[in-house]
């Protein structure tokens, strides 16, 4: 059903119509984490960050384990855009936790990327105080 969205069928639509499409999908399939994730992406593209974050959270809660880090990573990026570095760090830490607890990945680029971002964000917090 997700691929029945006109955007997925290859039609070029503006972002508002794209958002309407995913809102319709979440209305029809409220238990679909992927529909909530795509709706969140649409909201983020419109800079409707608070709404996007709420949808990313909902999608993350619904996604079966082991979960992907896409949603907390997107929330980290939104938080940084909003200047909320503490929340951005918390979301990156959430990614590390998901890697460790759900995928049993404790080292390598999958976790190192987030650790580097955490360090960068901490340094940015200090600079901007």
C-alpha positions in Angstrom: 0.0 0.0 0.0 2.9 2.4 0.7 3.9 2.3 -3.0 0.4 3.5 -4.0 1.3 7.0 -3.0 1.5 9.2 -6.2 5.0 10.3 -5.2 6.2 6.7 -5.1 4.6 6.1 -8.5 7.0 8.6 -10.0 4.8 11.7 -10.2 6.6 15.0 -9.3 4.5 16.7 -6.7 5.3 19.6 -4.4 6.2 18.8 -0.8 2.8 19.8 0.6 1.1 17.3 -1.5 3.7 14.7 -0.6 2.9 15.4 3.1 -0.8 15.1 2.4 -0.1 11.7 0.9 1.7 10.4 3.9 -0.9 11.9 6.3 -3.5 9.9 4.4 -1.3 6.8 4.8 -1.0 7.2 8.5 -4.7 7.8 8.8 -5.4 4.6 6.8 -2.6 2.5 8.4 -1.9 4.0 11.8 0.2 1.0 12.9 2.7 1.4 10.0 6.0 2.7 11.3 7.2 3.3 7.8 4.3 5.5 7.0 5.0 7.6 10.1 8.7 7.7 9.2 7.9 9.0 5.7 5.4 11.5 7.1 8.1 12.8 9.5 10.5 13.2 6.6 7.9 15.2 4.7 7.4 17.5 7.7 11.1 17.9 8.2 11.5 19.0 4.6 8.9 21.7 5.3 10.9 22.8 8.4 8.0 21.7 10.6 10.5 20.3 13.0 8.4 19.8 16.2 5.8 17.8 14.2 8.5 15.9 12.4 10.1 14.9 15.7 6.8 13.7 17.1 6.3 11.5 14.0 9.9 10.2 14.2 9.3 9.2 17.8 6.1 7.5 17.0 7.8 5.6 14.1 10.7 4.6 16.3 8.4 3.3 19.1 6.4 1.2 16.5 9.4 -0.2 14.6 10.1 -3.8 15.6 13.5 -4.6 17.0 16.2 -4.6 15.9 15.5 -1.0 14.9 17.3 1.2 12.5 19.0 4.4 13.6 17.4 6.6 10.9 14.8 8.1 13.2 17.0 9.1 16.2 19.6 10.3 13.7 17.1 12.5 12.0 15.9 13.8 15.4 19.6 14.6 16.2 19.9 16.6 13.0 16.7 18.5 13.7 17.8 19.2 17.3 21.1 20.6 16.1 19.3 22.8 13.5 17.1 24.1 16.4 20.2 24.7 18.5 19.3 22.1 21.1 22.7 20.4 21.3 21.8 18.5 24.5 18.9 16.8 22.7 21.0 16.2 19.6 23.6 14.4 21.8 20.9 12.4 23.5 19.6 11.2 20.1 23.1 10.3 19.0 23.5 8.4 22.3 20.3 6.6 21.5 21.8 5.5 18.2 24.7 4.0 20.0 22.4 2.2 22.4 20.4 0.8 19.6 23.5 -0.5 17.9 24.8 -2.1 21.1 21.6 -3.5 22.5 19.6 -4.4 19.4 22.3 -5.3 16.9 25.1 -6.3 19.3 27.5 -3.8 17.6 29.9 -2.3 20.1 32.7 -1.1 17.8 33.3 0.0 14.2 31.9 2.8 12.1 28.3 2.1 13.0 28.9 3.3 16.5 32.1 5.4 15.9 30.2 7.8 13.7 27.7 8.6 16.4 30.5 8.9 19.0 32.3 11.4 16.8 29.1 13.4 16.4 28.6 13.4 20.1 32.1 14.8 20.6 31.6 17.4 17.9 28.3 18.5 19.5 29.8 18.7 22.9 32.6 20.9 21.6 30.0 23.1 19.8 28.1 23.5 23.0 31.2 24.7 24.8 32.1 27.2 22.0 28.6 28.7 21.9 28.2 29.2 25.6 
